[in-house]
Amino acid sequence: MPFGFALARPEDAVAAAFLILSFVGTGTTFLAFAALAAKRGLATDHRGIKSLYYLGGLAEGTETIIAFALMCAAPDWFAWIAFGFGALCWTTTVGRIWHAVAVLGDAVPPPQPSG
């Protein structure tokens, strides 16, 4: 959707690019932590039983749908909504990095195969 706004409204391209970059940050930190947690045998059922370590955040699915709905309902406010929601995404990204350092920073790395 942000890319569509960038195409339809070139004046909002920077806001759309910022939002897309923010999504990359949240997705990357989510998946990176899950991969590192799996390598170390960490698991949690805090948010229900999942196939990977699910690390929550401030800006997730419901909030994204609300932001997208607001963007469609008020396209002239797209840039404000995109920058605001992007900032929430970066808060999530920084929180996930902080959590990963706190949880994995002192963790013993998995044994390396000899060979």
PAVOZA-475479 format. One record per residue (C-alpha): residue number from 1; x, y, z; chain. Coordinates in Angstrom, 2 decimals. Example, Ala and Ser with C-alpha at 12.3 -4.5 7.8 and 13.67 -1.06 7.14 Angstrom:
BEGIN
TIGU_num_px_py_pz_chaine
TIGU_1_12.30_-4.50_7.80_A
TIGU_2_13.67_-1.06_7.14_A
//
This chain:
BEGIN
TIGU_num_px_py_pz_chaine
TIGU_1_0.00_0.00_0.00_A
TIGU_2_2.76_2.55_0.76_A
TIGU_3_4.29_1.86_-2.66_A
TIGU_4_0.89_2.48_-4.25_A
TIGU_5_0.70_5.86_-2.53_A
TIGU_6_4.20_6.67_-3.75_A
TIGU_7_3.14_5.91_-7.33_A
TIGU_8_-0.21_7.69_-7.13_A
TIGU_9_1.02_10.67_-5.14_A
TIGU_10_4.70_11.41_-5.89_A
TIGU_11_4.65_14.18_-3.29_A
TIGU_12_4.24_11.42_-0.67_A
TIGU_13_7.06_9.21_-2.02_A
TIGU_14_9.50_10.07_0.79_A
TIGU_15_6.91_9.28_3.46_A
TIGU_16_6.07_6.01_1.67_A
TIGU_17_9.76_5.08_1.41_A
TIGU_18_10.25_5.80_5.12_A
TIGU_19_7.30_3.59_6.00_A
TIGU_20_8.54_0.74_3.79_A
TIGU_21_12.00_1.01_5.38_A
TIGU_22_10.33_0.95_8.81_A
TIGU_23_8.50_-2.26_7.86_A
TIGU_24_11.81_-3.80_6.81_A
TIGU_25_13.24_-2.94_10.23_A
TIGU_26_10.40_-4.56_12.17_A
TIGU_27_10.33_-7.66_9.97_A
TIGU_28_14.08_-8.14_9.98_A
TIGU_29_14.43_-7.87_13.74_A
TIGU_30_11.46_-10.19_14.27_A
TIGU_31_12.90_-12.91_12.03_A
TIGU_32_16.52_-12.44_13.14_A
TIGU_33_15.59_-12.86_16.80_A
TIGU_34_13.46_-15.93_16.01_A
TIGU_35_16.38_-17.51_14.13_A
TIGU_36_18.87_-16.80_16.91_A
TIGU_37_16.44_-18.03_19.57_A
TIGU_38_15.90_-21.26_17.62_A
TIGU_39_19.67_-21.84_17.33_A
TIGU_40_19.94_-21.51_21.10_A
TIGU_41_16.93_-23.70_21.80_A
TIGU_42_14.88_-20.86_23.32_A
TIGU_43_11.10_-21.11_23.26_A
TIGU_44_8.14_-19.30_24.76_A
TIGU_45_4.40_-19.80_24.89_A
TIGU_46_3.79_-16.28_26.23_A
TIGU_47_1.72_-15.38_23.14_A
TIGU_48_0.43_-18.89_22.53_A
TIGU_49_2.20_-21.87_21.06_A
TIGU_50_4.01_-20.86_17.88_A
TIGU_51_6.46_-22.59_15.58_A
TIGU_52_9.03_-19.88_16.28_A
TIGU_53_9.94_-17.56_19.12_A
TIGU_54_7.35_-14.83_18.72_A
TIGU_55_8.71_-11.48_19.87_A
TIGU_56_5.92_-8.90_19.99_A
TIGU_57_6.16_-5.19_19.41_A
TIGU_58_4.38_-1.88_19.60_A
TIGU_59_3.37_-1.78_15.93_A
TIGU_60_1.99_-5.08_14.68_A
TIGU_61_-0.86_-6.41_12.51_A
TIGU_62_-3.89_-4.67_14.00_A
TIGU_63_-2.11_-1.34_14.22_A
TIGU_64_-0.96_-1.69_10.61_A
TIGU_65_-4.51_-2.34_9.41_A
TIGU_66_-5.75_0.70_11.34_A
TIGU_67_-2.98_2.88_9.86_A
TIGU_68_-3.75_1.64_6.32_A
TIGU_69_-7.47_2.27_6.83_A
TIGU_70_-6.73_5.81_8.01_A
TIGU_71_-4.48_6.39_4.99_A
TIGU_72_-7.26_5.30_2.62_A
TIGU_73_-9.92_7.31_4.46_A
TIGU_74_-7.79_10.47_4.58_A
TIGU_75_-5.22_10.31_1.75_A
TIGU_76_-4.25_13.95_2.25_A
TIGU_77_-2.95_12.91_5.68_A
TIGU_78_-0.91_10.03_4.28_A
TIGU_79_2.49_11.60_4.98_A
TIGU_80_1.63_12.41_8.60_A
TIGU_81_0.23_8.93_9.21_A
TIGU_82_3.16_7.26_7.41_A
TIGU_83_5.82_9.17_9.35_A
TIGU_84_3.96_8.64_12.64_A
TIGU_85_3.41_4.93_12.09_A
TIGU_86_6.95_4.56_10.80_A
TIGU_87_8.20_6.09_14.06_A
TIGU_88_6.16_3.51_15.99_A
TIGU_89_7.72_0.79_13.84_A
TIGU_90_11.21_2.09_14.67_A
TIGU_91_10.28_2.05_18.35_A
TIGU_92_9.39_-1.62_17.90_A
TIGU_93_12.65_-2.27_16.03_A
TIGU_94_14.79_-0.64_18.73_A
TIGU_95_12.85_-2.49_21.44_A
TIGU_96_13.44_-5.81_19.71_A
TIGU_97_17.16_-5.10_19.37_A
TIGU_98_17.34_-4.16_23.05_A
TIGU_99_15.43_-7.33_23.98_A
TIGU_100_17.73_-9.48_21.82_A
TIGU_101_20.84_-8.02_23.43_A
TIGU_102_19.34_-8.55_26.90_A
TIGU_103_18.29_-12.14_26.19_A
TIGU_104_21.07_-13.29_23.87_A
TIGU_105_23.97_-11.07_24.91_A
TIGU_106_25.16_-13.37_27.68_A
TIGU_107_23.93_-16.55_26.07_A
TIGU_108_26.43_-19.25_25.35_A
TIGU_109_26.68_-19.65_21.59_A
TIGU_110_25.67_-23.03_20.18_A
TIGU_111_28.48_-25.53_19.69_A
TIGU_112_30.13_-25.37_16.30_A
TIGU_113_30.50_-28.59_14.32_A
TIGU_114_34.07_-29.77_14.17_A
TIGU_115_35.47_-30.57_10.90_A
//
